[in-house]
Amino acid sequence: MTSFHQSEPAAGAVSGTTGSSCAEDITAGGSPPIRVLFVEDDKEYADTLTAELAERGFIVRHFPGSREFLGALEQADDSEVILFDWHMPKMSGIDLLAAIRRRGVKLPVVFLTGRNLIQHEKEAFERGAMDFIEKSRGVETLVRRLKRVVMSAGQDQAGTGCPAQRRLTLHRHVSRALWDGVDLRLTVGEYNVVELLALNVGNYVSYRAIYDVLRSPGFMSGHGIEGYRTNVRSALKRVRNKFRALDPGFNAIESYTAFGYRWRTDDD
């Protein structure tokens, strides 16, 4: 039996789109500080910009390169935006963006560049960046645009994750799920399934909808319908096993023969 803190979605089977009641709007005056993860190999520039942003109410965590940044992603739950330098040794900013997306990190990314080449800007936006800013534009321009990006992304400024119910917490922007405060160590695909079910409590979600968040909409693997259903059943078995490793009595996920699965309600 589970108890959810979110309002329940409308009754009926779910097609695969999840709602979001976790985000809070940024309002003028009284807004919490914006937390920034900043990757820049130029130490002098990084120190100067970090200090200037701090003076304007930002909390900035600087990393000198990709290795240090990727090694700290587990502690990135309370951040709202990532700021990447475009040109860096070993791994460029655009390659670093691809790397964090593969890890399930969904935080908005803004690029800084010393050379605003049209092809770089185009590539950044095609890869999913939220903004692309010349360093020469100055800190005031950067501040305005970072605030705009965070507002547009609808980040949860409290940084505590989205409590799907009393025992399950979803950190949506880093694709992590906690059960009783313990990380379930889900893969990105497994996290997407748990989020889909938990945010549609009480409603059965179809095999097709679940498969779409595991892979991509319209993708097909295996032999027709039974092929993707087999993949979904295997994924749900792995997910349940991870919950039961922490809680042997876990039974919140219920199957419905030939249709799909749901996250059970208090009344079940």
C-alpha positions, 0 to 999 in steps of 0.5 A: 500500500502506498501514499502519493503526495501528488494530485492524481492524473485523470482516470484511464489508461495512459499513453506515455506522457508524464505530467510534472507537478514537481517544478516551481516557478522562479519569482522576483524577490525571495527566489532561492539562489540558482545553483550552477555547475561550471566546467571551464579549463581556464582557471583565471577566467573561471575564478573571475566569473565564479566570483562575479556570479556569486556577487549576484546571488548564484551558487557556482561549483567549478570544475577544471575539466570533464573528468572532475565534472563527470566524477561529481555527477552523483552529487548534482541533485541540487543544481539547476543549470550546467555551464560548459566552455565550448573549447576544452582539452581532452573532451570538448563541451559538446562531447561532454553534453552528449556524455551527460545525456547518455547518463540520464542527466537532464539539467539544462546546458548553456555554452560559453565560447570565446569564438561565436562561430555559426556552425558551433551555435547551430550544433549546440542547439541541435544537440539540445543546449538551451543557450550559446553565449559569447564570453565577451558579452559580459556577466550581466548578459550571462546572468539574465540569460541563465535566469531565463534558462532556469525559469524556462526549464521549470527547475525545482529550486528547493533541490530536494527532488520530486517526492512521488510518494512517501517512500519514493523520491524521483530526482528527475534531472539526474534520472535517479530514484530513491526508495526510503532514501536509498538510491535504487541504482536504476539505469536511465531506461529503468528510471524512465519506467518508474517515473512513468508509472509513479506519476500516473498512480492508479492508471494502467500504462500500456506495454507500448507506452512503457517501451517508448520510454525504455527506448524511443517512440516508434522503435521496435525490437524483437518479433512484433508486439510480443517482442517488445512486450518481452523486453518490457516484462524483462525490464519490469522484472529487473526494476522489481528486483532492485526495489525488493533488494531494499524492501523484500515486501515491495508490491507497488507495481502491478501487472495487467495481463496483455495490457501493461502495468500500473503503480498501485494506489492506497486503496489497493 
